[in-house]
Amino acid sequence: MIEKKTIKQAIKRTFPTISLDDSLETAINKMDENNVSVLAVKIGEEFIGLVTVSDVMFSLSNGDDLKETKIFSFMTKCEFDVSGATRNPCIQLDEDEDALSAIKMMYKAGVNHLLVTGVEGKAVGIVSSLEIVKLFSSEAV
């Protein structure tokens, strides 16, 4: 029998952040400096979205200027509903959510990162599909 795994077990609680008015160049540099494929977007203390490598590649492929293009123009806004019409929705899930359910939701939405919320819906971390899949590696026989 498979032991229930939760997102909480795979979450990265410290992660780099970026603001809406930062540039595409800043996002690329922060990803490089921190060796990550995702940045959390903040307004003040509130997390409102993510910037993923896919977002950066999309912006670059459109010929966007590195210094002039602002995060708000290409970031992935977080939504609770994955049925929306956005190109690549950012999904927020509670840290106690079942990991298998999260994998299914990520697959259905076509995303590789989740913004994870805790008490009172406050963002507490980011989790990647790879980190969730790794939860199950110790169960392989």
N, C-alpha and C positions, 0 to 999 in steps of 0.2 A: 504494500500500500504506500502511495506517495504522500509524504508529509506535506501539509499545507505550507506554502511559501508565500510571504507577503513582499510587497514592494519595499517595505521598510528595511528588509535584509539586503537589498542591492543598491540603496540610495547613496548618492554622493552628496554629503551635506555641505561641503565647501566647494564652491564653484565660482568661476570668474563671472563678473557682471559687466554690463555696458548700458549706457543711457541712450535715450531716443535720439539725441542730437549728436551723438558720436558718428564718425564717418565709417564708410566701408573699409578704408585703410586701417582705422583703429581696430575694427572687428578682426580683420585678418591678422594684425600684429598681436592682439590679445590671444587669439587662438594659437598662434605660433608660440608665443612666450609661455603659455600654460599647457601646451601640448594637448589641446582639447578640440572636439568637433562641435561644441555647442557653448553658447554664452547665454546667460539669463539677462533679459532686458528689464530695467527697473525705472520707475518714476518715483523718486524719493525712496521710500522703503518698500514700495509695492512692486511686486513682480507682475509684469503684464504680458510677457512673451519670451520667445527664444530667437536667437540667431543661430542657425545651423550651417554647416558646411554647404548643404544643398542651397540654402538661401543665398550664401555668398556666391556660389557658382552661378546661380540664376541671375544675380545682379551683374556679375562680371560678363556673363554671356550676352547680356543686353547692352553691353558697352558702357555701363555706368561708370562715372568718374570716381576714382579712388578717394579723393579728398573732398569732393562736393556732395557725394551721395550719402544721405543720412540714414541711420538705422531704421527709422520709422517707415521709410519708403520700401523696404524689402524684408523686414522681419516677419516672423510668424507670430501672430497674435494668439494668445491663449483663449480657448473656449471650453466650456463644459460639454458642448454638443458637437459630436464628430460628424453629424449629418449636414453641416453647413457647406456652403459653396466655396470656401476658401481653398486655395491651391494645395496647401499642406498644413492642416490645422495643428495647433499646439494643444495637446490634451492635458488637463489637470486631473490627477487622480489622488485619492487619499492614500497615505502611507500604509494603511492597514488593508488596502485592496489586495485581493488574491493575485499572485504573480501570473498565474495561468490566464486569468481573465484580462489582465493588463496586456499580456502578449497578444491575445486575440484582438483586443481593442486597437493596439498599435498596428497590427497587421491589416485590419480592416480600414483604418484611417491612412495607412501608408506612411507612418512616421517611425522614427527610430529613437526618439527622445520624449520623455514625459516630464512635465513640471509636477513635482510631488508636493502635496499640501498636507498639513497636519492640523493641529488644534485651531479652531476658528477659521479654517480655510486658508491659513497663512502658508506661503511657500516655504518648504523646509529643505528642498533639494531637487536634484535632477537625477533621473535614471535613464540609462540607455538600454536598448533591446539586448545588446551583448551582455550587459551586467545581469539582466533578468534571466537570460538563457543560462548564464554561468551558475545561477542558483541551483539548477537541476543537475549540474555535472557530477556532484558527489553521489547522486543516486544511480548513476550508470553502473550496470553490473557487468 
